[in-house]
Each structure stands twice: as structure tokens, then as C-alpha cells.
Amino acid sequence: MALSESGLTIFIRTKMQIRKEEIKDRAQVLQVIHDAFGQWDECDLVKQLYLDNDVLFGLVAEEEGTIIGHILFSPMEIGSPDIQIRTASLAPLAVSPDHQGKGIGKQLIEQGIQTCRDIEDLSGIIVLGEPAYYSKFGFQSSLTNHLEAPFSGEAFMGLEFRKNIFPKGGKVTYPQAFGL
């Protein structure tokens, strides 16, 4: 935040923290998601994932008691006749419009990736998003283009925790709330 007084600009740094989402955060989280996407569809998805108990974890970015960002990870599987692996779906990522472009999404993704890596039986993360943005974190469409999934193309990307863990021809199964 910057204040200007007599031509002198004073910068005041506020403390933003990333932490695990709590039930008490839900109303603010849903508002952030709505404001970021300009619709309720993603909010409905998040509510249904929680109702179905299909959430690995959510993280929030909080500044002075106000939620300004959110990221959610849900369990998903990639299966083939030879192997069944557990991965995470990253969806949605939302930052309040007045806080976008400040690196909050980046911090949420980085903390989310690390938290997923710490979950022993997760093999990677799948995301449907902007390739130029998510590739900065190691997501690649080349890791998912051989999967049987409801999505394809450059925006359907994966991040593997072990090289070549996503099985060739493996079928991606999203939680039921995604409606896929």
C-alpha cells in the first residue's frame, strides 16, 4: 500500500500469509472465487467437492484477517491395466481482483505443490489452465497428452513427482463434482 503526503510516497507493507483453509474461511473463500471468476460455477464446484468429501486440502492467502486468495486440491486417479496412481487436481485457483498481479497466485501454487509433494501417496498434479502461467511451475502438456481424459490440448497439463509416472494411455478420473 502506498500513501502520498506532500509529494512524498510512503510504502506500508502489509503481512500476507498462506495457510491451510479452515471451515470458518468458507464464506470469504467463496466470495473470492466468485469475484475472481465473475460467476458462481466455480463456487458451486468447491461447495460440492466439500460436500462429497473430495478435497485433499485448500490453502488461503490472508491479509489482515481478510481472505484474498484461495487454491484447492482434490484427489483424482490415473488408471491403466498395469497401474493405478493417485494424483491431485488443482482447481480452482482464485485471487481477489484488486490483489491480482502481486504474486499471490504464485505463492499459493508453490505452497500447494510443496504440500502435495509431502503427501506420501500422491504421484503428481493435473491442472487445466493457462499454459504460459502454469508452465512456470513445471506443468507440461506433454505429460498429459497421452492420457485418456475429458480434456486435451496445451491447457491440460501435468506435474509429475517421479519421471514417467503418468501411465501411457491411463484414464484420468476426476471427482464426481466436476461432472465429467
Secondary structure as the mmCIF struct_conf table of DSSP 4:
data_model
#
loop_
_struct_conf.conf_type_id
_struct_conf.id
_struct_conf.beg_label_comp_id
_struct_conf.beg_label_asym_id
_struct_conf.beg_label_seq_id
_struct_conf.end_label_comp_id
_struct_conf.end_label_asym_id
_struct_conf.end_label_seq_id
STRN STRN1 ALA A 2 GLU A 5
TURN_TY1_P TURN_TY1_P1 SER A 6 GLY A 7
STRN STRN2 LEU A 8 PHE A 11
HELX_LH_PP_P HELX_LH_PP_P1 ARG A 13 LYS A 15
STRN STRN3 MET A 16 LYS A 20
HELX_RH_3T_P HELX_RH_3T_P1 ILE A 23 ASP A 25
HELX_RH_AL_P HELX_RH_AL_P1 ARG A 26 PHE A 37
TURN_TY1_P TURN_TY1_P2 GLY A 38 GLY A 38
BEND BEND1 GLN A 39 TRP A 40
HELX_RH_AL_P HELX_RH_AL_P2 ASP A 41 LEU A 51
TURN_TY1_P TURN_TY1_P3 ASP A 52 ASN A 53
BEND BEND2 LEU A 56 LEU A 56
STRN STRN4 PHE A 57 GLU A 63
TURN_TY1_P TURN_TY1_P4 GLU A 64 GLY A 65
STRN STRN5 THR A 66 GLY A 79
BEND BEND3 PRO A 81 ASP A 82
STRN STRN6 GLN A 84 VAL A 95
HELX_RH_3T_P HELX_RH_3T_P2 PRO A 97 HIS A 99
TURN_TY1_P TURN_TY1_P5 GLN A 100 GLY A 101
BEND BEND4 LYS A 102 GLY A 103
HELX_RH_AL_P HELX_RH_AL_P3 ILE A 104 ARG A 117
TURN_TY1_P TURN_TY1_P6 ASP A 118 ASP A 118
BEND BEND5 ILE A 119 ILE A 119
TURN_TY1_P TURN_TY1_P7 GLU A 120 ASP A 121
STRN STRN7 LEU A 122 LEU A 128
BEND BEND6 GLY A 129 GLY A 129
HELX_RH_AL_P HELX_RH_AL_P4 PRO A 131 TYR A 134
HELX_RH_3T_P HELX_RH_3T_P3 SER A 135 PHE A 137
TURN_TY1_P TURN_TY1_P8 GLY A 138 GLY A 138
STRN STRN8 GLN A 140 GLN A 140
HELX_RH_3T_P HELX_RH_3T_P4 SER A 141 LEU A 143
TURN_TY1_P TURN_TY1_P9 THR A 144 HIS A 146
BEND BEND7 LEU A 147 LEU A 147
STRN STRN9 GLU A 148 GLU A 148
BEND BEND8 PRO A 150 PRO A 150
BEND BEND9 GLY A 153 GLY A 153
TURN_TY1_P TURN_TY1_P10 GLU A 154 ALA A 155
STRN STRN10 PHE A 156 GLU A 160
BEND BEND10 PHE A 161 ARG A 162
TURN_TY1_P TURN_TY1_P11 LYS A 163 ASN A 164
BEND BEND11 PHE A 166 PHE A 166
TURN_TY1_P TURN_TY1_P12 LYS A 168 GLY A 169
HELX_LH_PP_P HELX_LH_PP_P2 GLY A 170 GLY A 170
STRN STRN11 LYS A 171 THR A 173
HELX_RH_3T_P HELX_RH_3T_P5 GLN A 176 PHE A 178
#
